[in-house]
C-alpha cells in the first residue's frame, strides 16, 4: 500500500472562548485566558491522530505519514502519537496569528502535502482559504476538525474521528472532491447579539457527505414556522416546575419561548432562568455557581439548522460537566417539523468534546415539535 502524506495544522487558540461565553476567540484571546479558558484544539487534534492510528493499527510502517508545523501548531501533539511525522516549518510564534496559519499552509503544500487536516474554527478556515487563493493552489483537499466555537462552515467533519475515516477513504481512492462552503461570521457583532454571517468562499475537500456537518442554514421566517415555535413554547411553559432552573441555549426557537415567557433572551448566548429571574449570557462557571442543585435543572436547546448538531457548536457554555449533571432525561429538545426535515437524514448529532457524555446522549431522544406533540429522533 502506497504511503500518503497527510498535512496537519493546529490553531492552538481555536475554541478557547466557548466555555467562558465569548462566542469566539478572534481578538479576545487575552480576555479568554483571564476568564480561565484552556486550549481545546490540541485535544481535538489528538483525538484525530489516535483515531487514525487505530484505523491503521500502527506497528511497523503505516501507509500514512503526518507532515506538520512546529510547536503548538502540530509538532507537540504528533510527538505523543505512534504515527511517523516530519516538520515542514519550525518557525511559528508561540501565540499564533493568522499569518502563521497562512505560512504553514504554503509550507505544507511545498512539502508535498495534497491532503490537509486542520484543527480550528471558521476563522482558521477563512485563513486557509486566503492562503489557497493567494498562492493559486487548486489541488489541495481540506478537512476541518472542529475546535472553534460556532463553526458554521461546511468544511468541518462532525467529530475528529470522522476526519480519520475520511483520510482512509482518500487513501483508498474512494473519495472524490467537492466544494464546501466557508462562512464569514462577524464575532464582534455576535458578541453584541447580532447575527451577521455571509458566504466567504469555497474550499475543496473530499466528498464524504455522511462525515461532514454541512453549512448552517437559517430557520425560515414564515408564519407557520413562528406559530409552531409559539405552540412549542406554550407547552413548555405549562410544564415548567416552580423552583426549577432552566438553561436556555441559543437560537430563534428558544428565543420565541423566552419572549412568550416574558423574559429577555440573548439570541446567540446561553441564559439561565430560575426563581422568576433571568441571568443573561452566562458561562460554564456561572451556571455551576448559580444552579448548585442540578437535580432540579433542565436544558432547553434546539438543533442547528441543516447540521442537526445539539451540543458542541455555539453553545459550549453548556459544557460536558453541565450536561452530565443535568442528565439526558432533563434535556428538552425543541424543533419545528420544517427544521427537522431540513436536517440531513433527520438525525441529531453531538460533539461535546467528552466521549462519555457523547455516548450518554446517543440513541433516541424525544423532540418537542408542536403543542404536546413529540418525535423520537436518533442522536448519533
Secondary structure, 3 states (H helix, E strand, C coil): CCCEEEEEEECCCCCCCCCCCCCCCCCCHHHHHHCCCCCCHHHHHHHHHHHHHHHHCCCCCCCEEEEEECHHHEHHHHCCCCCCEEEEECCCCCCCCHHHHHHHHHHHHHCCCCEEEEEECHHHHHHHHHHHHHCCCCCCEEEEEECCCCCCCCCEECCHHHHHHHHHHHHHCCCCEEEEEEEEECHHHHHCCCCCEEEEEEEEEECCCCCECCCCCCCCCCHHHHHHHHHHHHHHHHHCCCCCEEEECCCHHHHHHHHHHCCCCCCCCCEEEECCEEECCCCHHHHHHHHCCHHHEEEEECCCCCCCEEECCCCCCCCHHHHHHHCHHHEEEECCHHHHHCCHHHCEEECCCCHHHHHHHCEEEEEEEECCEEEEEEEC
